[in-house]
Amino acid sequence: MFTFPSTGIKTDRAVLFGMDDSYFPFRKNVSLHFNKPQVRKEPVLAPSSDPNAPDSIAAQFYGTVLHDGGKFRMWYVGMSLGMNPDMPSEDREWLKKRPALQRLMMGPICYAESDDGLHWVKPNLGQLKFRGSVHHNAIDLPDTLIHCPTIIKDEQDPDPNRRYKMVYQYYIHTESSRNAPTMRTATSPDGIRWTAGPRGLVREFVEHCSFYAYNGYYIVNGQSIEPYRRGEGGAPRGRQGFVHISPDFEHWLQESAESFALPEPQDPRQRGMTKIYDQVHLGTAPLVYGNVAVGLYCIWHHREPFADISGDFGLVLSDDGIRYREPVKGHVYLHAGESPATPVPGKQLQTVLCQSNGILNIGDETWIYHGRWRNAWRPEGDLTEDYYGEVALAILPRDRWGSLNVYPDQTEGSVWSVPMVLPEGKFEWRLNAEDAAGIRIELSDERFQLIPEFSGSNSGIVRQDGFDSVVEWPGGELTQLSGRQVRVRVHLEKTERINPRLYAVYGVCTN
């Protein structure tokens, strides 16, 4: 295993992204260049045309896509206008106290499958009675108003009945959280039949976009709002990213940790979720690599009236799955206008991009499933049929979020990594790079002293471009360094015909 002393993380596949100045902190004559994903114009999943379907008005991707057993599987939030007349009577009574929740049916959780990730089928699950029928794709859970079905397949759990784990948000019977929507867990042997855990795990507001396992912990990443989290001097704050954590999926800390936050206004009187400034909507949704997570968050452009709000994607990284940082502060990775919701003819409606458990590496590509919420929400008035949500897809070459390039007016650049302890067994280094002929790799000890057998004329090189090209070492066998603490130094050299671009360095155990 590769071990990183700075975090204590151990992994059999270390990932050092060129764009990550935490793993490559020391740099000369290199700059970051982001890659834009290619966005499919048409949604991959849209609401159902049946007005009585549980997703008749919106198929919101506050959800999950897994590539599981050769098949793509999606869980998402169905939405419809008005309440489900088949809901339990005690829920109808509870909702009489909350008329604002009666206009839009948030939930149930719906399920879809696909062979190729592009064309989806909504199977008849026959589980939940919804507007007189069970012949649809809704999943039966004990909460009527439900949101944010974030799911992982946990291969480490010895109990097959807990193979699939879910964290979702529920709205009714939330007395333990001061009647604020909060989180609940569920487990399943197959992702279809679910058993819900207890209510009241976390006794405060939780609205999240992602749930993942990282470094031995289960982490829920979402947003917190006032009065649950306040700023300096007890002042209000806007929507900001926080995480909740559990060591075992059963016991969750009541304390949360700030995960990622945008700046608050200098004037405390201008702070708060209803004020006009950029905020973090629903936290961060990452793809977890062994020692690093790359995620998207929604830059919520708060405006008045509410229907003027839009949301773009920003990109962040984390070493521990808790605290995230932007490789370039304030950079918009994907604008809402680059992945707009299906329009309404003759109307200008805003799109809010929604991130969730939907970033996957598929072959030589990174697929980014995301939601497109057409914002026709009017908290002060009636909802209209213009309210809408769909699931979209953007695609990158595998792991090519951004590259390190030599400055335009320079010919050479270099970077040094943080120290790491190498595996005891066999391993190799690989590159994700273009024009890799202009790249060479050196190894040093933790004090930057180059190791002769792996530096200078003995530097590592790759023979071809690729997403996972093996580095060759002419001067020695890497097993000589087993168990030693080293740094990686990367040199980039530009010529008239070669312009090297470094996306990532991988350390891979090969035992």
C-alpha positions in Angstrom: 0.0 0.0 0.0 1.1 3.6 -0.6 0.9 5.6 2.6 0.6 9.4 2.9 2.1 10.5 6.3 0.2 13.9 6.0 -3.2 12.2 6.2 -2.5 8.6 7.3 -4.3 7.3 4.2 -3.2 4.0 2.7 -4.2 2.9 -0.8 -3.2 0.4 -3.4 -3.7 3.0 -6.1 -2.3 6.5 -5.3 -3.6 9.3 -7.5 -1.6 12.6 -7.8 -3.5 15.0 -10.0 -1.5 17.6 -11.8 -4.1 20.2 -10.8 -3.8 19.3 -7.1 -1.4 21.7 -5.3 -1.9 19.7 -2.1 -0.1 16.7 -3.6 2.1 18.7 -5.9 2.8 21.8 -3.7 6.1 22.9 -5.2 6.0 24.2 -8.8 8.0 26.1 -11.3 6.9 27.5 -14.7 3.7 25.4 -14.9 0.0 26.5 -14.9 -3.3 24.7 -14.6 -5.5 24.3 -17.6 -9.1 23.0 -17.0 -10.7 20.6 -19.4 -14.4 21.2 -20.2 -16.6 18.2 -20.3 -18.7 17.5 -23.4 -22.4 17.9 -22.4 -25.1 15.9 -24.1 -27.8 18.3 -25.1 -30.7 15.9 -24.6 -31.4 14.6 -21.1 -30.7 10.9 -20.4 -33.8 10.7 -18.2 -36.9 12.9 -18.2 -40.2 13.0 -16.2 -42.9 10.5 -17.2 -45.6 11.6 -19.5 -48.3 9.9 -17.4 -49.9 12.7 -15.2 -50.4 10.1 -12.4 -46.8 8.9 -12.4 -44.7 9.6 -9.3 -42.3 11.6 -11.5 -44.9 13.4 -13.7 -43.4 16.9 -13.2 -39.7 16.3 -12.4 -37.1 13.6 -12.4 -34.7 15.4 -10.1 -31.2 14.0 -9.8 -30.7 14.4 -6.1 -29.7 10.8 -6.4 -27.3 8.1 -7.5 -26.0 6.3 -10.5 -24.0 3.1 -10.0 -22.3 0.9 -12.7 -23.1 -2.4 -11.0 -22.7 -5.8 -12.4 -22.4 -4.6 -16.0 -25.6 -2.5 -15.7 -26.2 1.1 -15.0 -28.6 1.7 -12.1 -30.2 5.0 -11.1 -32.1 6.2 -8.1 -33.7 9.6 -8.3 -36.4 11.8 -6.8 -39.8 11.8 -8.5 -41.9 14.9 -8.1 -45.5 15.7 -8.9 -48.1 18.4 -8.2 -50.3 17.9 -5.2 -50.2 15.2 -2.6 -50.5 11.4 -3.1 -54.0 10.5 -1.9 -52.7 7.0 -1.0 -50.3 8.3 1.7 -50.8 7.1 5.3 -53.5 9.0 7.2 -51.1 10.1 9.9 -49.0 11.8 7.3 -52.0 13.6 5.9 -52.8 14.9 9.4 -49.2 16.0 9.9 -49.2 17.9 6.6 -52.3 19.9 7.6 -49.9 21.8 9.9 -47.5 22.5 7.0 -49.5 23.7 4.0 -46.4 24.9 2.2 -45.4 21.2 1.8 -48.6 20.2 0.2 -48.2 21.9 -3.2 -45.3 19.7 -4.5 -45.0 16.0 -3.9 -41.3 15.5 -3.1 -40.7 11.9 -3.6 -41.1 9.0 -3.8 -37.6 7.6 -4.7 -37.7 6.2 -8.2 -35.5 3.6 -9.9 -34.3 3.2 -13.5 -31.9 0.8 -15.3 -29.8 1.0 -18.5 -27.4 -1.2 -20.5 -25.4 1.7 -21.9 -25.9 4.6 -19.5 -27.7 6.6 -22.1 -31.1 4.9 -22.7 -33.0 4.2 -19.5 -35.9 2.0 -18.6 -38.2 2.6 -15.6 -39.2 -0.9 -14.4 -42.5 -1.8 -12.8 -41.5 -2.5 -9.2 -45.0 -3.0 -7.9 -44.1 -1.7 -4.4 -45.7 1.6 -3.6 -49.4 2.6 -4.1 -49.3 6.0 -5.7 -52.5 7.7 -7.0 -54.3 4.4 -7.2 -51.6 2.2 -8.8 -48.5 0.2 -7.9 -47.5 -0.2 -11.6 -44.6 2.2 -11.7 -40.9 2.5 -10.7 -41.3 3.9 -7.2 -39.6 2.4 -4.1 -41.5 1.9 -0.9 -40.0 3.5 2.1 -41.7 4.6 5.3 -41.4 8.3 4.7 -43.9 10.1 2.5 -42.0 13.3 1.6 -38.5 12.2 0.7 -35.4 13.6 -1.0 -31.8 13.0 -1.8 -31.4 9.1 -2.2 -27.6 8.8 -2.1 -26.4 5.2 -2.3 -23.2 3.2 -2.2 -22.5 -0.5 -2.8 -20.5 -1.5 0.3 -18.4 -4.6 -0.6 -16.7 -4.5 2.8 -19.8 -5.2 4.8 -20.0 -9.0 5.6 -23.8 -8.8 5.9 -25.3 -9.2 2.4 -28.5 -7.6 3.6 -26.5 -4.4 4.1 -24.7 -4.5 0.8 -26.4 -1.4 -0.5 -26.5 1.6 1.9 -28.6 4.7 1.4 -28.9 8.1 3.2 -31.9 10.1 2.3 -33.7 13.2 3.6 -37.2 13.1 5.0 -39.7 15.9 5.8 -42.4 14.4 8.0 -42.2 13.3 11.7 -39.1 15.4 12.2 -39.7 16.5 15.8 -36.2 15.5 16.9 -34.7 18.0 14.5 -37.1 20.9 15.5 -39.3 20.0 12.6 -36.5 20.6 10.1 -35.9 18.0 7.3 -33.1 15.7 8.2 -31.4 12.5 7.3 -32.3 8.8 7.6 -30.5 5.6 6.6 -31.6 2.5 4.8 -30.0 -0.8 3.8 -30.8 -3.4 1.1 -29.5 -6.7 -0.3 -30.2 -5.7 -3.9 -30.9 -1.9 -4.2 -34.6 -2.6 -4.7 -36.0 -3.8 -1.4 -35.0 -1.5 1.4 -35.2 -1.5 5.2 -35.1 1.9 6.8 -33.1 2.7 9.9 -34.3 4.8 12.8 -35.4 8.4 12.6 -33.6 11.1 14.5 -30.0 10.1 13.7 -28.9 13.7 13.5 -31.0 16.2 15.4 -30.8 19.1 13.0 -31.4 20.2 9.5 -29.6 18.1 6.9 -30.0 18.4 3.1 -27.3 16.6 1.2 -26.1 15.8 -2.3 -23.7 12.9 -1.6 -22.9 10.0 0.6 -19.6 8.1 0.3 -17.1 5.9 2.2 -13.6 7.4 2.7 -10.7 6.3 4.8 -12.8 4.0 7.0 -15.7 6.5 7.6 -19.2 7.0 6.1 -19.6 10.6 5.1 -22.7 12.6 4.2 -21.9 15.9 2.4 -24.6 18.5 2.3 -25.5 22.0 3.2 -26.4 23.6 6.5 -28.3 26.8 7.1 -29.1 29.2 9.9 -29.8 28.9 12.7 -28.0 25.5 12.8 -24.7 26.9 11.7 -23.7 30.6 12.3 -20.8 32.7 11.3 -18.3 35.0 13.2 -19.9 36.7 16.1 -23.0 34.5 15.9 -24.0 36.3 12.7 -26.2 34.5 10.1 -24.6 32.6 7.3 -25.9 31.5 3.8 -26.0 28.0 2.5 -22.6 26.5 3.1 -21.1 23.0 2.8 -20.9 20.7 5.9 -20.3 17.0 6.4 -21.8 14.5 8.9 -19.7 11.4 9.7 -20.1 7.9 11.1 -17.5 5.1 11.8 -20.1 2.3 11.4 -23.2 3.6 9.6 -25.2 3.2 12.8 -23.9 5.9 15.0 -23.6 9.5 13.6 -21.8 12.4 15.3 -24.2 15.2 16.3 -21.3 17.6 15.5 -20.7 18.4 11.8 -17.6 19.8 10.1 -17.4 22.6 7.6 -16.6 21.0 4.3 -16.5 23.9 1.8 -17.7 27.5 2.1 -17.8 30.5 -0.1 -17.0 33.9 1.3 -19.7 35.7 3.3 -20.3 39.5 2.9 -18.1 41.7 5.0 -21.2 43.4 6.5 -22.9 40.9 8.8 -26.3 42.5 8.0 -25.9 41.3 4.4 -25.4 37.6 5.4 -27.9 34.9 5.5 -29.6 32.4 3.1 -32.1 35.0 1.8 -29.5 37.6 1.0 -28.2 38.4 -2.5 -24.8 36.6 -2.9 -23.3 33.4 -4.0 -23.7 30.4 -1.7 -23.0 26.6 -1.7 -26.1 24.6 -2.6 -26.2 21.1 -1.1 -22.5 20.6 -0.5 -20.0 18.7 -2.6 -20.5 15.5 -4.6 -17.2 13.7 -5.2 -15.7 10.8 -7.1 -13.5 9.1 -4.5 -10.1 7.9 -5.6 -7.9 6.1 -3.0 -6.2 9.1 -1.5 -8.1 12.0 -3.0 -11.6 13.1 -3.9 -12.6 15.3 -6.8 -16.0 16.8 -6.6 -18.5 19.3 -7.9 -20.5 21.8 -5.8 -23.3 24.1 -6.9 -22.5 27.8 -6.9 -26.0 29.0 -5.9 -26.5 32.6 -7.3 -29.1 33.8 -4.8 -31.5 36.4 -6.2 -34.9 37.8 -5.6 -37.5 36.8 -6.7 -36.6 33.1 -6.1 -37.3 32.2 -9.8 -34.2 34.3 -10.8 -31.8 32.0 -9.0 -29.5 29.9 -11.1 -26.7 27.5 -10.2 -23.3 26.7 -11.8 -20.8 24.0 -11.0 -17.5 24.6 -9.3 -14.7 22.0 -8.9 -13.0 21.1 -5.6 -10.6 18.5 -4.2 -10.1 16.9 -0.8 -7.3 14.8 0.8 -9.6 13.5 3.6 -13.2 13.6 2.2 -14.1 16.3 4.7 -12.4 19.6 3.9 -12.5 20.6 0.2 -10.6 23.3 -1.7 -10.7 24.9 -5.1 -7.7 24.4 -7.4 -8.5 27.9 -8.7 -10.6 30.0 -6.4 -13.8 31.2 -7.8 -13.5 29.3 -11.1 -16.8 28.2 -12.7 -16.2 24.7 -14.0 -19.5 24.3 -15.9 -22.0 27.1 -16.4 -25.7 26.4 -16.2 -25.9 27.8 -19.7 -23.6 25.0 -20.9 -26.0 22.4 -19.7 -29.4 24.1 -19.7 -32.7 22.4 -18.7 -35.2 21.7 -21.5 -36.7 25.2 -22.2 -40.3 26.3 -22.2 -41.0 28.0 -25.6 -41.3 31.8 -25.2 -40.1 31.8 -21.6 -36.7 32.6 -20.0 -36.4 30.3 -17.0 -33.2 29.7 -15.0 -31.4 26.4 -14.7 -29.9 25.2 -11.4 -27.3 22.4 -11.9 -27.5 19.7 -9.3 -24.6 17.5 -8.3 -25.0 14.1 -6.5 -23.6 10.5 -6.4 -23.2 10.4 -10.2 -19.5 10.7 -11.2 -18.2 7.4 -12.6 -15.1 6.2 -14.5 -16.4 4.2 -17.4 -13.6 2.8 -19.6 -11.5 5.6 -20.9 -14.0 8.3 -19.9 -15.3 10.0 -16.8 -19.1 10.4 -16.8 -20.7 13.1 -14.9 -24.5 12.5 -14.3 -26.1 15.7 -13.0 -29.5 17.3 -12.5 -30.9 20.2 -14.5 -33.6 21.9 -12.4 -35.7 24.3 -14.4 -36.4 26.9 -11.7 -40.0 27.9 -11.9 -40.4 27.8 -8.1 -42.4 30.6 -6.5 -42.5 30.1 -2.7 -45.0 33.0 -2.4 -47.5 31.6 -4.9 -48.8 28.6 -6.7 -46.5 26.2 -8.5 -46.9 25.9 -12.3 -46.3 23.1 -14.7 -43.2 25.0 -15.8 -41.5 23.5 -12.8 -39.3 20.6 -14.1 -36.2 18.5 -13.5 -34.2 16.1 -15.7 -31.0 14.1 -15.6 -28.2 15.0 -17.8 -24.7 13.7 -18.7 -21.4 15.3 -19.3 -18.3 13.3 -20.4 -14.5 13.9 -19.9 -11.6 11.8 -21.1 -10.8 9.6 -18.0 -9.5 11.7 -15.1 -8.7 14.6 -17.3 -10.3 17.3 -15.2 -7.3 19.6 -15.7 -3.7 19.5 -16.8 -0.4 21.1 -15.9 1.2 22.8 -18.8 4.5 24.7 -19.2 4.0 28.5 -19.3 3.4 29.8 -22.8 6.6 31.8 -22.8 8.8 29.1 -21.2 10.1 25.7 -22.4 10.6 23.8 -19.1 8.7 23.4 -15.9 8.7 21.0 -12.9 6.8 20.0 -9.8 7.6 18.1 -6.5 5.1 16.0 -4.6 4.5 15.5 -0.9 6.3 12.6 0.6 4.8 9.1 0.6 5.8 5.7 1.9 6.1 3.1 -0.9 4.6 -0.4 -0.8 6.5 -3.4 0.5 5.6 -5.4 -2.6 5.7 -4.8 -6.3 4.4 -1.6 -7.7 4.7 0.7 -10.7 4.2 4.3 -11.7 1.9 5.3 -14.5 1.1 8.6 -16.2 -2.1 10.1 -17.6 -0.6 12.6 -20.1 -0.5 14.0 -23.6 2.7 14.6 -25.4 4.3 12.4 -22.7 7.6 12.3 -24.7 8.2 15.7 -23.0 7.8 14.3 -19.5 10.3 12.5 -17.3 10.0 11.4 -13.6 12.5 11.5 -10.8 12.4 10.1 -7.3 14.0 11.6 -4.2 14.0 11.0 -0.5 11.7 13.0 1.8 14.3 15.7 2.1 14.5 16.3 -1.7 17.7 14.4 -2.2 17.5 12.7 -5.6 18.0 9.0 -5.7 20.7 8.3 -8.4 19.2 5.1 -9.7 15.9 6.9 -10.3 16.9 10.4 -11.4 19.0 12.3 -14.0 19.9 9.9 -16.9 18.0 7.2 -15.0 14.8 9.2 -14.9 11.5 7.4 -15.6 9.9 7.8 -19.1 6.9 6.6 -20.9 6.9 5.4 -24.5 3.4 6.6 -25.5 0.6 8.9 -24.6 -2.4 7.4 -22.7 -4.6 7.4 -19.6 -2.5 4.8 -17.8 0.9 4.6 -19.4 3.6 2.6 -17.5 6.7 4.5 -16.5 9.9 2.7 -17.5 13.1 3.0 -15.3 16.4 2.3 -17.0 18.6 2.4 -13.9 17.0 0.1 -11.4 14.0 -2.0 -10.1 11.4 -0.1 -8.0 11.4 -3.0 -5.5 14.7 -1.5 -4.3 12.7 1.3 -2.8 10.0 -0.9 -1.1 9.0 0.6 2.3 11.0 3.9 1.7 9.6 7.4 2.0 10.0 9.3 -1.3 8.9 12.3 -3.3 8.0 12.4 -7.0 9.5 15.1 -9.2 8.0 15.6 -12.6 9.8 17.5 -15.4 8.0 18.9 -18.4 9.9 20.1 -21.5 8.3 21.8 -24.4 9.6 21.9 -28.0 8.2 23.1 -31.3 6.5 19.7 -31.8 5.9 18.7 -28.2 3.7 20.4 -25.6 3.4 18.0 -22.6 0.2 18.0 -20.6 0.2 16.2 -17.2 -3.2 15.1 -15.9 -2.2 12.6 -13.2 0.6 10.4 -11.8 -0.6 7.0 -10.5 1.2 4.7 -8.1 -0.2 1.2 -8.6 0.3 -1.9 -6.5 0.8 -4.9 -8.8 1.1 -7.8 -6.4 
